[in-house]
Amino acid sequence: MGTRETIRPRDWLNSPWVMIALWVVPWIVIAATSHSPQLLQTIGWTASFAVMGAACVINARQCRRRHCFVTGPAYLLAALASLLLGLRILPIGRYGWGWIVGVAIGVTLLACCCLEAWFGKYAASRSSNP
């Protein structure tokens, strides 16, 4: 199990305003556009998942927040899937939008709740490895 860890100053999740801007607002946009016309949903979901994915990748790189190593690529894949589904290139069926958001939520919950609980909030820094 993970141990208590000190807060890392470069972790964007420690700043409420940054967290709201980069993760909460995009999830609100996803929820708000869930039953919108396909063009609006495609734009909203693609942009939101891209913002969250890029923010997670950057956060993982700068502070090594463990769940960001998982959610970053997952959100970027969700952005791509949203774009391709919206353009009618990805044929994942009638419930495609539900699959995209369901998988994103599932990955988020598993990464945040389980991964960090089991292995700790932060991965070891590269400089501490021999």
ZIUR-V794010 format. One record per residue. RES is the residue in three letters. PHI is phi in radians with two decimals (999 if undefined). PSI is psi in whole degrees, 0 to 359 (NA if undefined). Layout:
((RES,PHI,PSI) (RES,PHI,PSI))
This chain:
((MET,999,153) (GLY,-1.21,156) (THR,-1.87,167) (ARG,-1.09,134) (GLU,-2.18,153) (THR,-1.32,154) (ILE,-1.29,134) (ARG,-1.65,127) (PRO,-1.11,334) (ARG,-1.56,6) (ASP,-1.40,112) (TRP,-1.08,336) (LEU,-1.24,350) (ASN,-1.49,352) (SER,-1.85,112) (PRO,-0.98,319) (TRP,-1.22,321) (VAL,-1.18,317) (MET,-1.07,317) (ILE,-1.10,314) (ALA,-1.16,320) (LEU,-1.66,341) (TRP,-2.23,316) (VAL,-1.23,310) (VAL,-1.03,315) (PRO,-1.04,321) (TRP,-1.14,324) (ILE,-1.12,318) (VAL,-1.08,317) (ILE,-1.04,313) (ALA,-1.14,319) (ALA,-1.20,332) (THR,-1.77,7) (SER,-1.03,326) (HIS,-2.03,28) (SER,-1.54,170) (PRO,-0.98,152) (GLN,-0.97,321) (LEU,-1.09,314) (LEU,-1.15,320) (GLN,-1.13,318) (THR,-1.05,312) (ILE,-1.12,312) (GLY,-1.08,313) (TRP,-1.25,317) (THR,-1.08,312) (ALA,-1.13,316) (SER,-1.13,312) (PHE,-1.15,325) (ALA,-1.15,317) (VAL,-1.09,311) (MET,-1.12,319) (GLY,-1.11,313) (ALA,-1.10,319) (ALA,-1.10,319) (CYS,-1.16,317) (VAL,-1.07,315) (ILE,-1.14,316) (ASN,-1.11,319) (ALA,-1.06,320) (ARG,-1.22,320) (GLN,-1.49,329) (CYS,-2.18,352) (ARG,1.17,34) (ARG,-1.08,121) (ARG,-1.03,312) (HIS,-1.18,336) (CYS,-1.16,335) (PHE,-1.15,335) (VAL,-1.67,311) (THR,-1.20,328) (GLY,-0.99,300) (PRO,-1.09,325) (ALA,-1.11,316) (TYR,-1.17,322) (LEU,-1.14,322) (LEU,-1.15,322) (ALA,-1.14,323) (ALA,-1.10,315) (LEU,-1.12,316) (ALA,-1.08,320) (SER,-1.10,317) (LEU,-1.10,311) (LEU,-1.17,324) (LEU,-1.18,316) (GLY,-1.10,328) (LEU,-1.50,2) (ARG,1.09,35) (ILE,-1.71,327) (LEU,-1.72,107) (PRO,-1.56,79) (ILE,-1.86,20) (GLY,1.58,182) (ARG,-1.06,328) (TYR,-1.80,26) (GLY,-0.99,316) (TRP,-1.10,320) (GLY,-1.12,321) (TRP,-1.10,316) (ILE,-1.07,308) (VAL,-1.23,326) (GLY,-1.11,315) (VAL,-1.14,319) (ALA,-1.08,316) (ILE,-1.15,317) (GLY,-1.06,314) (VAL,-1.09,318) (THR,-1.07,311) (LEU,-1.11,316) (LEU,-1.11,315) (ALA,-1.17,315) (CYS,-1.28,316) (CYS,-1.48,314) (CYS,-1.55,307) (LEU,-1.01,311) (GLU,-1.26,328) (ALA,-1.17,322) (TRP,-1.40,321) (PHE,-2.03,359) (GLY,1.72,160) (LYS,-1.21,325) (TYR,-2.14,141) (ALA,-1.38,154) (ALA,-1.06,144) (SER,-1.25,153) (ARG,-1.08,328) (SER,-1.24,339) (SER,-1.52,353) (ASN,-1.52,139) (PRO,-1.23,NA))
